[in-house]
Amino acid sequence: MTAEAMAGKGGEMRIRESRQPAREKISRNIRGSSPGALDFLWLEITAQCNLSCIHCYADASPARRLHGNLGFADWRDALRQAAELGCRRVQFIGGEPTLHPSLAKLIECARADGFTTVEVFTNGTVFTETLKESFLRHRTRLAFSVYSARAEIHDAVTQEKGSFSRTMTSIQWAVRSGLPVRVAAVQMKANAGDLGQTRNMLEGMGVSSISSGPVREVGRGLRRKKVGSRFDALCGRCWQKKLCLTPSGEIFPCVFSRFYPVGILAQGLEKVLNSPTLSAFREKLLSGRVQQPDNAQTKGCVCEPDLEPVPCDPDLEPLPCEPDLEPLPCDPDLEPLPCDPDLEPLPCEPDLEPVPCDPDLEPVPCDPDLEPVPCDPDL
């Protein structure tokens, strides 16, 4: 929470005033950006995932196709085009990118094209020896999704029993191997009040870059949150020299603005960057009102770029999609989250402080050899 937000009455006016310089800076950057410049590229190489996370913005699952309209040659061409436009940062994402048989080869191509930052955003459950060798050879950055320090909570989010154990094994391997590692968590009902413990666990494993953020109102996340418009999911910085290429060949300003296509790969990345569609999107985003293009699925809606940034932009202060950034200020360590009454009572753990699972329950013994430890700290 900002100092202005804590100031009580009158704070709202100061918040609005403090955002105005940022708005003016955005305007200057948009109008001063060199045409065709590209700084960051998301390659969403598959829509398929071996997990079915309850909040997934891409609506990925085992039922989705492994390959879309793009083949290896298309992904290779996209990397080459991006490099020619000056792009030096790429993230392979999905779906689960490690399922794609060409991932190792694409990483090699990215390095050959001069990309200095190559990252794979993964659930870490299907690392093969071939992929591990590729990660080590090309010093690939690895970003993992972790939802809890407790297997039962993490597995409930992924809807796959045993996923927690496999993810932890991959994180341990990556840290031990000296690869750049970061972890992103998503705050939701299922893990309310649990992320502080998760951070402690990850730090104990040697992970220094840990960030967290809210469920985004896209994909399955849209079904879990009531929003006024799908533009509410955007941070307001989609104009900033970034593009997302999906398996269908469609291009979006970012991974979360997938309801607003701005072009297709067949047009060429440079043409999309200089297209009237993307220019109009940027200007309308800046002005605070965005109209949908003709081929979009929804009617025009309002976006509010003056709001505090939502963590999706790699260039913003602490963000979960940029390697080596510090944790976000929305981390639950700063302000505890309330327990969720709809969840099952949480068991105490021997090495932790007693957890107030439910004051109406009988004391839960943390160790069969010890006296019962009450779950309610008031007992």
PENORUR-V835593 format. One record per backbone hydrogen bond with DSSP energy under -0.5 kcal/mol. CO is the residue of the C=O (numbers start at 1). NH is the residue of the N-H. Records with the same first field share a line. If there is no record, write none. Layout:
# PENORUR-V835593
CO: NH + NH
This chain:
# PENORUR-V835593
2: 6
4: 7
5: 8
8: 11
10: 14
11: 15
12: 16
13: 17
14: 18
15: 19
16: 20
17: 20 + 21
19: 23
20: 24
21: 25
22: 26
23: 27
24: 28
25: 29
26: 30
27: 31
28: 32
29: 33
30: 33
34: 37
39: 88
40: 243
41: 43 + 91
42: 44 + 245
43: 45 + 93
47: 61
48: 96
53: 56
55: 221
56: 59 + 220
61: 49 + 64
65: 47
71: 74 + 75
72: 76
73: 77
74: 78
75: 79
76: 80
77: 81
78: 82
79: 83
80: 84
81: 85
82: 85 + 87
83: 86
85: 38
88: 116 + 117
89: 41
90: 119
91: 43 + 93
92: 121
93: 45 + 46
95: 94 + 97
96: 99
97: 100
100: 103
102: 106
103: 107
104: 108
105: 109
106: 110
107: 111
108: 112
109: 113
110: 115
111: 114
116: 118
117: 90
118: 141
119: 92
120: 122 + 143
121: 97
122: 145
126: 128
128: 132
129: 133
130: 134
131: 135
132: 136
133: 137
134: 138
135: 140
136: 139
141: 120
142: 182
143: 122
144: 146 + 184
150: 153 + 154
151: 155
152: 156
153: 157
154: 158
155: 159 + 160
157: 54
158: 52
160: 163
162: 166
163: 167
164: 168
165: 169
166: 170
167: 171
168: 172
169: 173
170: 174
171: 175
172: 176
173: 177
174: 179
175: 178
180: 142
181: 209
182: 144
183: 211
184: 146
185: 213
187: 215
188: 191
189: 192
191: 194
194: 198
195: 199
196: 200
197: 201
198: 202
199: 203
200: 204
201: 205
202: 205 + 207
203: 206
206: 208
208: 210
209: 183
211: 185
213: 187
216: 218
218: 221
219: 222 + 223
220: 224
221: 224 + 225
222: 225
225: 227
229: 232
230: 233
231: 234
237: 240
239: 241
241: 39 + 40
243: 42
244: 252
245: 44
246: 249
247: 69 + 70
249: 265
250: 246
251: 262 + 263
252: 244
254: 257
257: 260
259: 297
260: 253
263: 251
264: 267 + 268
265: 268
268: 272
269: 273
270: 274
272: 275
275: 279
276: 280
277: 281
278: 282
279: 283
280: 284
281: 285
282: 286
283: 287
284: 288 + 289
285: 305
288: 303
290: 301
293: 296
301: 290
303: 305
304: 307
310: 312 + 313
312: 314
313: 316
319: 322
322: 325
328: 331
331: 334 + 335
339: 341
340: 343
349: 352
355: 357
358: 361
363: 365
364: 373
367: 370
372: 374
373: 364
375: 377
376: 379
